[in-house]
Structures are given as C-alpha cells and as structure tokens.
Amino acid sequence: MHFAHLGFVGVAMAIVIGHAHAQPPGDSQKGRALAQRFCAECHAVDKRNIRSPNSEAPSFTTVASTPGMTAIALNVFFQTPHRAMPNLILETEQKNDIISYIMSLKR
C-alpha cells in the first residue's frame, strides 16, 4: 500500500511539473498592459482586434496562432533585432509577461 501511494504521488508530481513547463513564464495580465503601452501603436494586441494599426505588423492573435509558435520562439524573437520594429529594451520580467500574454491568445 505504501508503494502504491508513492507511485500516485510521483505521477501527480509529474503532471504538475509537466503543466508548469507547458505554461510560459510571466504574468499575462501584466503582459497585456505592457503590450498596450509598448506594442499597440503598431500591433493589434487584444483578442477582439484583428487588424493592426500598421498593416505590416501582425496582430498578437495571429502571432500566437502561428503553427509551431512557442514561448521559446517568442523569446528568441525578442532577442533578435528586426528592421521593421523599434529596438525595444525590455527587462526580462517584462519580456516574459508580454510572451505570456501573447501565448494566452493562442486559438
């Protein structure tokens, strides 16, 4: 009986750890506020807005729904300079919050 209990605890811990790894780090609510502040001039940042103010800038929902898009891919994106984007300097926590928000928009 004791070993069965340990097995159940092990499975439960694995599920919790797997779930924690599946979610991007950061606070999506803070990320939404940061996106409004830093990104909304060019991007549609809300789920209900599908058309960005800048026609060259994809909506955040489109970014989130891109096949294969992950928090890791967005993290790499934020660390790479892009011609069409301003060079935003974000703290790690701010970047993680924005990434968490973007990933929350995945369809």
Biopython code that builds the backbone (N, CA, C, O; Angstrom):
import numpy as np
from Bio.PDB.StructureBuilder import StructureBuilder

atoms = [
    (1, "MET", "N", (0.829, -1.194, 0.000)),
    (1, "MET", "CA", (0.000, 0.000, 0.000)),
    (1, "MET", "C", (0.864, 1.244, 0.000)),
    (1, "MET", "O", (0.563, 2.211, -0.700)),
    (2, "HIS", "N", (1.915, 1.231, 0.765)),
    (2, "HIS", "CA", (2.807, 2.382, 0.855)),
    (2, "HIS", "C", (3.431, 2.691, -0.511)),
    (2, "HIS", "O", (3.528, 3.851, -0.912)),
    (3, "PHE", "N", (3.856, 1.627, -1.223)),
    (3, "PHE", "CA", (4.464, 1.838, -2.533)),
    (3, "PHE", "C", (3.458, 2.370, -3.549)),
    (3, "PHE", "O", (3.808, 3.189, -4.399)),
    (4, "ALA", "N", (2.223, 1.916, -3.466)),
    (4, "ALA", "CA", (1.180, 2.412, -4.362)),
    (4, "ALA", "C", (0.948, 3.897, -4.131)),
    (4, "ALA", "O", (0.753, 4.659, -5.078)),
    (5, "HIS", "N", (0.969, 4.296, -2.881)),
    (5, "HIS", "CA", (0.790, 5.714, -2.538)),
    (5, "HIS", "C", (1.938, 6.545, -3.121)),
    (5, "HIS", "O", (1.713, 7.618, -3.680)),
    (6, "LEU", "N", (3.171, 6.038, -2.985)),
    (6, "LEU", "CA", (4.325, 6.749, -3.545)),
    (6, "LEU", "C", (4.222, 6.857, -5.066)),
    (6, "LEU", "O", (4.584, 7.881, -5.646)),
    (7, "GLY", "N", (3.730, 5.803, -5.705)),
    (7, "GLY", "CA", (3.554, 5.839, -7.158)),
    (7, "GLY", "C", (2.560, 6.905, -7.575)),
    (7, "GLY", "O", (2.786, 7.638, -8.537)),
    (8, "PHE", "N", (1.446, 6.986, -6.837)),
    (8, "PHE", "CA", (0.445, 8.005, -7.135)),
    (8, "PHE", "C", (1.025, 9.405, -6.958)),
    (8, "PHE", "O", (0.791, 10.282, -7.789)),
    (9, "VAL", "N", (1.782, 9.619, -5.877)),
    (9, "VAL", "CA", (2.394, 10.923, -5.625)),
    (9, "VAL", "C", (3.368, 11.259, -6.747)),
    (9, "VAL", "O", (3.418, 12.402, -7.203)),
    (10, "GLY", "N", (4.138, 10.280, -7.192)),
    (10, "GLY", "CA", (5.088, 10.506, -8.290)),
    (10, "GLY", "C", (4.391, 10.907, -9.575)),
    (10, "GLY", "O", (4.831, 11.831, -10.259)),
    (11, "VAL", "N", (3.307, 10.221, -9.910)),
    (11, "VAL", "CA", (2.539, 10.565, -11.115)),
    (11, "VAL", "C", (1.942, 11.961, -10.985)),
    (11, "VAL", "O", (1.988, 12.743, -11.934)),
    (12, "ALA", "N", (1.385, 12.278, -9.828)),
    (12, "ALA", "CA", (0.794, 13.599, -9.615)),
    (12, "ALA", "C", (1.844, 14.690, -9.755)),
    (12, "ALA", "O", (1.581, 15.733, -10.352)),
    (13, "MET", "N", (3.034, 14.456, -9.207)),
    (13, "MET", "CA", (4.105, 15.452, -9.329)),
    (13, "MET", "C", (4.529, 15.621, -10.778)),
    (13, "MET", "O", (4.784, 16.744, -11.213)),
    (14, "ALA", "N", (4.611, 14.550, -11.524)),
    (14, "ALA", "CA", (4.995, 14.621, -12.928)),
    (14, "ALA", "C", (3.975, 15.434, -13.718)),
    (14, "ALA", "O", (4.347, 16.218, -14.590)),
    (15, "ILE", "N", (2.704, 15.252, -13.420)),
    (15, "ILE", "CA", (1.658, 16.016, -14.101)),
    (15, "ILE", "C", (1.795, 17.505, -13.789)),
    (15, "ILE", "O", (1.720, 18.345, -14.685)),
    (16, "VAL", "N", (1.996, 17.820, -12.517)),
    (16, "VAL", "CA", (2.132, 19.222, -12.116)),
    (16, "VAL", "C", (3.358, 19.846, -12.755)),
    (16, "VAL", "O", (3.287, 20.965, -13.263)),
    (17, "ILE", "N", (4.486, 19.140, -12.739)),
    (17, "ILE", "CA", (5.714, 19.666, -13.339)),
    (17, "ILE", "C", (5.533, 19.831, -14.842)),
    (17, "ILE", "O", (5.949, 20.843, -15.405)),
    (18, "GLY", "N", (4.921, 18.859, -15.494)),
    (18, "GLY", "CA", (4.672, 18.973, -16.935)),
    (18, "GLY", "C", (3.776, 20.149, -17.254)),
    (18, "GLY", "O", (4.003, 20.852, -18.239)),
    (19, "HIS", "N", (2.765, 20.373, -16.438)),
    (19, "HIS", "CA", (1.860, 21.501, -16.645)),
    (19, "HIS", "C", (2.597, 22.825, -16.456)),
    (19, "HIS", "O", (2.374, 23.776, -17.204)),
    (20, "ALA", "N", (3.465, 22.882, -15.465)),
    (20, "ALA", "CA", (4.223, 24.111, -15.215)),
    (20, "ALA", "C", (5.149, 24.417, -16.375)),
    (20, "ALA", "O", (5.325, 25.582, -16.731)),
    (21, "HIS", "N", (5.744, 23.395, -16.973)),
    (21, "HIS", "CA", (6.632, 23.630, -18.109)),
    (21, "HIS", "C", (5.857, 24.021, -19.359)),
    (21, "HIS", "O", (6.410, 24.689, -20.233)),
    (22, "ALA", "N", (4.615, 23.632, -19.467)),
    (22, "ALA", "CA", (3.814, 23.948, -20.641)),
    (22, "ALA", "C", (3.400, 25.414, -20.672)),
    (22, "ALA", "O", (3.159, 25.969, -21.744)),
    (23, "GLN", "N", (3.318, 26.042, -19.507)),
    (23, "GLN", "CA", (2.909, 27.434, -19.444)),
    (23, "GLN", "C", (4.127, 28.335, -19.505)),
    (23, "GLN", "O", (5.110, 28.087, -18.807)),
    (24, "PRO", "N", (4.084, 29.378, -20.328)),
    (24, "PRO", "CA", (5.221, 30.281, -20.380)),
    (24, "PRO", "C", (5.365, 31.039, -19.062)),
    (24, "PRO", "O", (4.379, 31.293, -18.370)),
    (25, "PRO", "N", (6.613, 31.399, -18.720)),
    (25, "PRO", "CA", (6.787, 32.180, -17.501)),
    (25, "PRO", "C", (6.188, 33.566, -17.683)),
    (25, "PRO", "O", (6.043, 34.030, -18.814)),
    (26, "GLY", "N", (5.848, 34.218, -16.620)),
    (26, "GLY", "CA", (5.337, 35.581, -16.732)),
    (26, "GLY", "C", (3.879, 35.678, -16.351)),
    (26, "GLY", "O", (3.192, 34.678, -16.144)),
    (27, "ASP", "N", (3.432, 36.910, -16.268)),
    (27, "ASP", "CA", (2.071, 37.249, -15.870)),
    (27, "ASP", "C", (1.357, 37.832, -17.079)),
    (27, "ASP", "O", (1.687, 38.929, -17.530)),
    (28, "SER", "N", (0.383, 37.105, -17.604)),
    (28, "SER", "CA", (-0.274, 37.542, -18.840)),
    (28, "SER", "C", (-1.053, 38.847, -18.655)),
    (28, "SER", "O", (-1.173, 39.621, -19.605)),
    (29, "GLN", "N", (-1.579, 39.108, -17.467)),
    (29, "GLN", "CA", (-2.301, 40.370, -17.243)),
    (29, "GLN", "C", (-1.341, 41.558, -17.280)),
    (29, "GLN", "O", (-1.648, 42.594, -17.870)),
    (30, "LYS", "N", (-0.189, 41.403, -16.654)),
    (30, "LYS", "CA", (0.832, 42.449, -16.743)),
    (30, "LYS", "C", (1.304, 42.588, -18.188)),
    (30, "LYS", "O", (1.551, 43.693, -18.671)),
    (31, "GLY", "N", (1.426, 41.452, -18.864)),
    (31, "GLY", "CA", (1.856, 41.458, -20.265)),
    (31, "GLY", "C", (0.891, 42.202, -21.162)),
    (31, "GLY", "O", (1.310, 42.901, -22.085)),
    (32, "ARG", "N", (-0.396, 42.060, -20.900)),
    (32, "ARG", "CA", (-1.404, 42.787, -21.687)),
    (32, "ARG", "C", (-1.226, 44.287, -21.510)),
    (32, "ARG", "O", (-1.277, 45.034, -22.487)),
    (33, "ALA", "N", (-1.017, 44.737, -20.276)),
    (33, "ALA", "CA", (-0.814, 46.165, -20.006)),
    (33, "ALA", "C", (0.463, 46.664, -20.684)),
    (33, "ALA", "O", (0.485, 47.757, -21.250)),
    (34, "LEU", "N", (1.517, 45.863, -20.625)),
    (34, "LEU", "CA", (2.765, 46.249, -21.287)),
    (34, "LEU", "C", (2.598, 46.291, -22.801)),
    (34, "LEU", "O", (3.130, 47.183, -23.461)),
    (35, "ALA", "N", (1.864, 45.333, -23.349)),
    (35, "ALA", "CA", (1.618, 45.314, -24.792)),
    (35, "ALA", "C", (0.846, 46.557, -25.224)),
    (35, "ALA", "O", (1.141, 47.145, -26.265)),
    (36, "GLN", "N", (-0.139, 46.956, -24.426)),
    (36, "GLN", "CA", (-0.887, 48.185, -24.727)),
    (36, "GLN", "C", (0.063, 49.382, -24.747)),
    (36, "GLN", "O", (-0.048, 50.266, -25.596)),
    (37, "ARG", "N", (0.982, 49.393, -23.812)),
    (37, "ARG", "CA", (1.910, 50.525, -23.663)),
    (37, "ARG", "C", (2.986, 50.557, -24.745)),
    (37, "ARG", "O", (3.274, 51.615, -25.304)),
    (38, "PHE", "N", (3.586, 49.394, -25.043)),
    (38, "PHE", "CA", (4.738, 49.356, -25.937)),
    (38, "PHE", "C", (4.436, 48.930, -27.371)),
    (38, "PHE", "O", (5.173, 49.296, -28.287)),
    (39, "CYS", "N", (3.373, 48.170, -27.581)),
    (39, "CYS", "CA", (3.189, 47.493, -28.873)),
    (39, "CYS", "C", (1.963, 47.940, -29.659)),
    (39, "CYS", "O", (1.915, 47.765, -30.877)),
    (40, "ALA", "N", (0.970, 48.516, -28.978)),
    (40, "ALA", "CA", (-0.329, 48.792, -29.616)),
    (40, "ALA", "C", (-0.270, 49.860, -30.692)),
    (40, "ALA", "O", (-1.194, 49.969, -31.499)),
    (41, "GLU", "N", (0.773, 50.636, -30.724)),
    (41, "GLU", "CA", (0.900, 51.645, -31.783)),
    (41, "GLU", "C", (0.979, 50.977, -33.158)),
    (41, "GLU", "O", (0.515, 51.530, -34.155)),
    (42, "CYS", "N", (1.570, 49.786, -33.195)),
    (42, "CYS", "CA", (1.716, 49.072, -34.466)),
    (42, "CYS", "C", (0.882, 47.790, -34.556)),
    (42, "CYS", "O", (0.371, 47.457, -35.626)),
    (43, "HIS", "N", (0.743, 47.070, -33.433)),
    (43, "HIS", "CA", (0.085, 45.763, -33.427)),
    (43, "HIS", "C", (-1.300, 45.820, -32.801)),
    (43, "HIS", "O", (-1.541, 46.590, -31.872)),
    (44, "ALA", "N", (-2.204, 45.001, -33.315)),
    (44, "ALA", "CA", (-3.474, 44.751, -32.622)),
    (44, "ALA", "C", (-3.125, 43.795, -31.493)),
    (44, "ALA", "O", (-2.761, 42.645, -31.739)),
    (45, "VAL", "N", (-3.234, 44.263, -30.267)),
    (45, "VAL", "CA", (-2.792, 43.440, -29.143)),
    (45, "VAL", "C", (-3.930, 42.715, -28.437)),
    (45, "VAL", "O", (-3.676, 41.757, -27.707)),
    (46, "ASP", "N", (-5.172, 43.139, -28.629)),
    (46, "ASP", "CA", (-6.307, 42.488, -27.988)),
    (46, "ASP", "C", (-6.873, 41.392, -28.878)),
    (46, "ASP", "O", (-6.777, 41.453, -30.103)),
    (47, "LYS", "N", (-7.457, 40.404, -28.248)),
    (47, "LYS", "CA", (-8.033, 39.267, -28.975)),
    (47, "LYS", "C", (-9.127, 39.703, -29.941)),
    (47, "LYS", "O", (-9.276, 39.134, -31.022)),
    (48, "ARG", "N", (-9.884, 40.706, -29.548)),
    (48, "ARG", "CA", (-11.020, 41.119, -30.383)),
    (48, "ARG", "C", (-10.602, 41.995, -31.566)),
    (48, "ARG", "O", (-11.385, 42.185, -32.497)),
    (49, "ASN", "N", (-9.380, 42.527, -31.543)),
    (49, "ASN", "CA", (-8.885, 43.334, -32.666)),
    (49, "ASN", "C", (-8.078, 42.451, -33.600)),
    (49, "ASN", "O", (-7.076, 41.861, -33.196)),
    (50, "ILE", "N", (-8.511, 42.361, -34.840)),
    (50, "ILE", "CA", (-7.795, 41.511, -35.780)),
    (50, "ILE", "C", (-6.928, 42.312, -36.748)),
    (50, "ILE", "O", (-6.033, 41.759, -37.387)),
    (51, "ARG", "N", (-7.189, 43.591, -36.855)),
    (51, "ARG", "CA", (-6.439, 44.427, -37.795)),
    (51, "ARG", "C", (-5.526, 45.372, -37.022)),
    (51, "ARG", "O", (-5.985, 46.166, -36.200)),
    (52, "SER", "N", (-4.232, 45.274, -37.296)),
    (52, "SER", "CA", (-3.252, 46.112, -36.623)),
    (52, "SER", "C", (-3.257, 47.521, -37.200)),
    (52, "SER", "O", (-3.562, 47.698, -38.380)),
    (53, "PRO", "N", (-2.924, 48.533, -36.388)),
    (53, "PRO", "CA", (-2.814, 49.907, -36.890)),
    (53, "PRO", "C", (-1.794, 50.016, -38.033)),
    (53, "PRO", "O", (-1.992, 50.782, -38.976)),
    (54, "ASN", "N", (-0.719, 49.253, -37.943)),
    (54, "ASN", "CA", (0.284, 49.200, -39.005)),
    (54, "ASN", "C", (0.012, 47.925, -39.795)),
    (54, "ASN", "O", (0.127, 46.825, -39.254)),
    (55, "SER", "N", (-0.343, 48.060, -41.050)),
    (55, "SER", "CA", (-0.720, 46.891, -41.853)),
    (55, "SER", "C", (0.419, 45.886, -42.008)),
    (55, "SER", "O", (0.172, 44.730, -42.351)),
    (56, "GLU", "N", (1.641, 46.299, -41.766)),
    (56, "GLU", "CA", (2.794, 45.394, -41.861)),
    (56, "GLU", "C", (2.994, 44.590, -40.575)),
    (56, "GLU", "O", (3.738, 43.609, -40.572)),
    (57, "ALA", "N", (2.346, 44.989, -39.499)),
    (57, "ALA", "CA", (2.542, 44.349, -38.198)),
    (57, "ALA", "C", (1.419, 43.351, -37.935)),
    (57, "ALA", "O", (0.247, 43.725, -37.958)),
    (58, "PRO", "N", (1.759, 42.089, -37.686)),
    (58, "PRO", "CA", (0.702, 41.102, -37.421)),
    (58, "PRO", "C", (0.036, 41.353, -36.074)),
    (58, "PRO", "O", (0.647, 41.899, -35.155)),
    (59, "SER", "N", (-1.213, 40.949, -35.974)),
    (59, "SER", "CA", (-1.901, 41.028, -34.678)),
    (59, "SER", "C", (-1.259, 40.014, -33.736)),
    (59, "SER", "O", (-0.655, 39.039, -34.182)),
    (60, "PHE", "N", (-1.390, 40.245, -32.452)),
    (60, "PHE", "CA", (-0.831, 39.312, -31.479)),
    (60, "PHE", "C", (-1.548, 37.964, -31.553)),
    (60, "PHE", "O", (-0.936, 36.929, -31.290)),
    (61, "THR", "N", (-2.831, 37.963, -31.906)),
    (61, "THR", "CA", (-3.558, 36.701, -32.051)),
    (61, "THR", "C", (-2.976, 35.899, -33.211)),
    (61, "THR", "O", (-2.831, 34.680, -33.121)),
    (62, "THR", "N", (-2.645, 36.589, -34.297)),
    (62, "THR", "CA", (-2.018, 35.921, -35.441)),
    (62, "THR", "C", (-0.665, 35.347, -35.047)),
    (62, "THR", "O", (-0.341, 34.211, -35.394)),
    (63, "VAL", "N", (0.119, 36.130, -34.328)),
    (63, "VAL", "CA", (1.437, 35.652, -33.872)),
    (63, "VAL", "C", (1.265, 34.415, -33.005)),
    (63, "VAL", "O", (1.940, 33.407, -33.217)),
    (64, "ALA", "N", (0.370, 34.485, -32.033)),
    (64, "ALA", "CA", (0.156, 33.363, -31.107)),
    (64, "ALA", "C", (-0.322, 32.116, -31.829)),
    (64, "ALA", "O", (0.009, 31.000, -31.428)),
    (65, "SER", "N", (-1.099, 32.296, -32.891)),
    (65, "SER", "CA", (-1.703, 31.169, -33.598)),
    (65, "SER", "C", (-0.840, 30.641, -34.737)),
    (65, "SER", "O", (-1.244, 29.715, -35.441)),
    (66, "THR", "N", (0.333, 31.214, -34.924)),
    (66, "THR", "CA", (1.248, 30.733, -35.952)),
    (66, "THR", "C", (1.656, 29.298, -35.606)),
    (66, "THR", "O", (2.078, 29.033, -34.480)),
    (67, "PRO", "N", (1.535, 28.370, -36.562)),
    (67, "PRO", "CA", (1.911, 26.982, -36.270)),
    (67, "PRO", "C", (3.341, 26.904, -35.729)),
    (67, "PRO", "O", (4.264, 27.503, -36.280)),
    (68, "GLY", "N", (3.497, 26.164, -34.659)),
    (68, "GLY", "CA", (4.811, 25.990, -34.051)),
    (68, "GLY", "C", (5.242, 27.112, -33.114)),
    (68, "GLY", "O", (6.330, 27.055, -32.542)),
    (69, "MET", "N", (4.397, 28.135, -32.952)),
    (69, "MET", "CA", (4.773, 29.251, -32.081)),
    (69, "MET", "C", (4.806, 28.783, -30.637)),
    (69, "MET", "O", (3.868, 28.156, -30.144)),
    (70, "THR", "N", (5.902, 29.102, -29.976)),
    (70, "THR", "CA", (6.081, 28.742, -28.571)),
    (70, "THR", "C", (6.637, 29.947, -27.826)),
    (70, "THR", "O", (7.057, 30.934, -28.430)),
    (71, "ALA", "N", (6.630, 29.845, -26.513)),
    (71, "ALA", "CA", (7.234, 30.900, -25.694)),
    (71, "ALA", "C", (8.727, 30.997, -25.988)),
    (71, "ALA", "O", (9.288, 32.092, -25.975)),
    (72, "ILE", "N", (9.367, 29.879, -26.250)),
    (72, "ILE", "CA", (10.799, 29.891, -26.563)),
    (72, "ILE", "C", (11.040, 30.631, -27.871)),
    (72, "ILE", "O", (11.972, 31.430, -27.964)),
    (73, "ALA", "N", (10.214, 30.381, -28.880)),
    (73, "ALA", "CA", (10.369, 31.069, -30.162)),
    (73, "ALA", "C", (10.183, 32.578, -29.999)),
    (73, "ALA", "O", (10.924, 33.362, -30.591)),
    (74, "LEU", "N", (9.203, 32.982, -29.203)),
    (74, "LEU", "CA", (8.995, 34.414, -28.956)),
    (74, "LEU", "C", (10.168, 35.017, -28.186)),
    (74, "LEU", "O", (10.560, 36.155, -28.443)),
    (75, "ASN", "N", (10.720, 34.270, -27.257)),
    (75, "ASN", "CA", (11.872, 34.744, -26.511)),
    (75, "ASN", "C", (13.047, 35.012, -27.460)),
    (75, "ASN", "O", (13.710, 36.044, -27.356)),
    (76, "VAL", "N", (13.297, 34.089, -28.371)),
    (76, "VAL", "CA", (14.360, 34.272, -29.369)),
    (76, "VAL", "C", (14.049, 35.492, -30.239)),
    (76, "VAL", "O", (14.935, 36.297, -30.527)),
    (77, "PHE", "N", (12.799, 35.621, -30.651)),
    (77, "PHE", "CA", (12.389, 36.764, -31.467)),
    (77, "PHE", "C", (12.715, 38.086, -30.773)),
    (77, "PHE", "O", (13.251, 39.002, -31.396)),
    (78, "PHE", "N", (12.392, 38.180, -29.490)),
    (78, "PHE", "CA", (12.636, 39.414, -28.740)),
    (78, "PHE", "C", (14.118, 39.706, -28.560)),
    (78, "PHE", "O", (14.488, 40.848, -28.287)),
    (79, "GLN", "N", (14.966, 38.708, -28.706)),
    (79, "GLN", "CA", (16.403, 38.905, -28.539)),
    (79, "GLN", "C", (17.106, 39.198, -29.856)),
    (79, "GLN", "O", (18.318, 39.411, -29.882)),
    (80, "THR", "N", (16.347, 39.210, -30.950)),
    (80, "THR", "CA", (16.911, 39.418, -32.274)),
    (80, "THR", "C", (16.446, 40.754, -32.831)),
    (80, "THR", "O", (15.243, 41.016, -32.851)),
    (81, "PRO", "N", (17.366, 41.618, -33.290)),
    (81, "PRO", "CA", (16.929, 42.893, -33.877)),
    (81, "PRO", "C", (16.164, 42.667, -35.193)),
    (81, "PRO", "O", (16.477, 41.754, -35.957)),
    (82, "HIS", "N", (15.169, 43.505, -35.435)),
    (82, "HIS", "CA", (14.372, 43.427, -36.663)),
    (82, "HIS", "C", (14.284, 44.815, -37.275)),
    (82, "HIS", "O", (14.050, 45.799, -36.572)),
    (83, "ARG", "N", (14.470, 44.891, -38.573)),
    (83, "ARG", "CA", (14.449, 46.183, -39.279)),
    (83, "ARG", "C", (13.148, 46.937, -39.075)),
    (83, "ARG", "O", (13.160, 48.144, -38.836)),
    (84, "ALA", "N", (12.045, 46.246, -39.165)),
    (84, "ALA", "CA", (10.740, 46.918, -39.165)),
    (84, "ALA", "C", (10.224, 47.241, -37.763)),
    (84, "ALA", "O", (9.177, 47.873, -37.619)),
    (85, "MET", "N", (10.955, 46.810, -36.729)),
    (85, "MET", "CA", (10.494, 47.051, -35.360)),
    (85, "MET", "C", (11.450, 47.989, -34.643)),
    (85, "MET", "O", (12.660, 47.954, -34.868)),
    (86, "PRO", "N", (10.891, 48.831, -33.772)),
    (86, "PRO", "CA", (11.792, 49.646, -32.954)),
    (86, "PRO", "C", (12.589, 48.746, -32.009)),
    (86, "PRO", "O", (12.137, 47.659, -31.648)),
    (87, "ASN", "N", (13.748, 49.196, -31.620)),
    (87, "ASN", "CA", (14.594, 48.417, -30.719)),
    (87, "ASN", "C", (14.133, 48.626, -29.285)),
    (87, "ASN", "O", (14.648, 49.489, -28.574)),
    (88, "LEU", "N", (13.160, 47.831, -28.871)),
    (88, "LEU", "CA", (12.642, 47.925, -27.506)),
    (88, "LEU", "C", (13.618, 47.279, -26.542)),
    (88, "LEU", "O", (14.114, 46.179, -26.786)),
    (89, "ILE", "N", (13.885, 47.958, -25.462)),
    (89, "ILE", "CA", (14.716, 47.384, -24.412)),
    (89, "ILE", "C", (13.797, 47.043, -23.251)),
    (89, "ILE", "O", (13.311, 47.921, -22.538)),
    (90, "LEU", "N", (13.571, 45.751, -23.080)),
    (90, "LEU", "CA", (12.662, 45.265, -22.045)),
    (90, "LEU", "C", (13.444, 44.503, -20.995)),
    (90, "LEU", "O", (14.412, 43.808, -21.301)),
    (91, "GLU", "N", (13.013, 44.643, -19.759)),
    (91, "GLU", "CA", (13.551, 43.813, -18.688)),
    (91, "GLU", "C", (13.080, 42.379, -18.935)),
    (91, "GLU", "O", (12.070, 42.162, -19.606)),
    (92, "THR", "N", (13.797, 41.421, -18.404)),
    (92, "THR", "CA", (13.432, 40.014, -18.581)),
    (92, "THR", "C", (12.002, 39.756, -18.119)),
    (92, "THR", "O", (11.250, 39.059, -18.800)),
    (93, "GLU", "N", (11.622, 40.308, -16.976)),
    (93, "GLU", "CA", (10.272, 40.097, -16.465)),
    (93, "GLU", "C", (9.227, 40.692, -17.408)),
    (93, "GLU", "O", (8.185, 40.078, -17.635)),
    (94, "GLN", "N", (9.488, 41.867, -17.956)),
    (94, "GLN", "CA", (8.550, 42.488, -18.901)),
    (94, "GLN", "C", (8.401, 41.618, -20.147)),
    (94, "GLN", "O", (7.291, 41.391, -20.628)),
    (95, "LYS", "N", (9.528, 41.137, -20.663)),
    (95, "LYS", "CA", (9.509, 40.276, -21.851)),
    (95, "LYS", "C", (8.708, 39.010, -21.566)),
    (95, "LYS", "O", (7.886, 38.597, -22.384)),
    (96, "ASN", "N", (8.944, 38.392, -20.407)),
    (96, "ASN", "CA", (8.211, 37.174, -20.054)),
    (96, "ASN", "C", (6.716, 37.441, -19.903)),
    (96, "ASN", "O", (5.891, 36.605, -20.272)),
    (97, "ASP", "N", (6.372, 38.601, -19.362)),
    (97, "ASP", "CA", (4.960, 38.952, -19.209)),
    (97, "ASP", "C", (4.297, 39.129, -20.574)),
    (97, "ASP", "O", (3.184, 38.647, -20.786)),
    (98, "ILE", "N", (4.961, 39.807, -21.492)),
    (98, "ILE", "CA", (4.400, 40.002, -22.840)),
    (98, "ILE", "C", (4.283, 38.665, -23.563)),
    (98, "ILE", "O", (3.277, 38.401, -24.221)),
    (99, "ILE", "N", (5.301, 37.825, -23.445)),
    (99, "ILE", "CA", (5.252, 36.498, -24.075)),
    (99, "ILE", "C", (4.097, 35.685, -23.495)),
    (99, "ILE", "O", (3.370, 35.023, -24.236)),
    (100, "SER", "N", (3.929, 35.731, -22.191)),
    (100, "SER", "CA", (2.823, 35.014, -21.556)),
    (100, "SER", "C", (1.485, 35.511, -22.097)),
    (100, "SER", "O", (0.583, 34.717, -22.364)),
    (101, "TYR", "N", (1.363, 36.819, -22.256)),
    (101, "TYR", "CA", (0.117, 37.379, -22.801)),
    (101, "TYR", "C", (-0.109, 36.919, -24.240)),
    (101, "TYR", "O", (-1.204, 36.480, -24.591)),
    (102, "ILE", "N", (0.917, 37.019, -25.059)),
    (102, "ILE", "CA", (0.772, 36.590, -26.463)),
    (102, "ILE", "C", (0.351, 35.139, -26.520)),
    (102, "ILE", "O", (-0.563, 34.791, -27.268)),
    (103, "MET", "N", (1.001, 34.282, -25.743)),
    (103, "MET", "CA", (0.664, 32.857, -25.773)),
    (103, "MET", "C", (-0.747, 32.592, -25.245)),
    (103, "MET", "O", (-1.358, 31.584, -25.600)),
    (104, "SER", "N", (-1.264, 33.478, -24.410)),
    (104, "SER", "CA", (-2.642, 33.305, -23.910)),
    (104, "SER", "C", (-3.675, 33.535, -25.007)),
    (104, "SER", "O", (-4.840, 33.171, -24.847)),
    (105, "LEU", "N", (-3.259, 34.134, -26.119)),
    (105, "LEU", "CA", (-4.166, 34.429, -27.232)),
    (105, "LEU", "C", (-4.228, 33.295, -28.253)),
    (105, "LEU", "O", (-4.983, 33.373, -29.223)),
    (106, "LYS", "N", (-3.445, 32.251, -28.042)),
    (106, "LYS", "CA", (-3.400, 31.121, -28.981)),
    (106, "LYS", "C", (-4.794, 30.545, -29.161)),
    (106, "LYS", "O", (-5.503, 30.294, -28.187)),
    (107, "ARG", "N", (-5.184, 30.337, -30.416)),
    (107, "ARG", "CA", (-6.510, 29.766, -30.727)),
    (107, "ARG", "C", (-6.489, 28.267, -30.607)),
    (107, "ARG", "O", (-7.510, 27.615, -30.830)),
]
sb = StructureBuilder()
sb.init_structure("model")
sb.init_model(0)
sb.init_chain("A")
sb.init_seg("    ")
for serial, (resi, resn, name, xyz) in enumerate(atoms, 1):
    if name == "N":
        sb.init_residue(resn, " ", resi, " ")
    sb.init_atom(name, np.array(xyz, "f"), 0.0, 1.0, " ", f" {name:<3s}", serial, name[0])
structure = sb.get_structure()
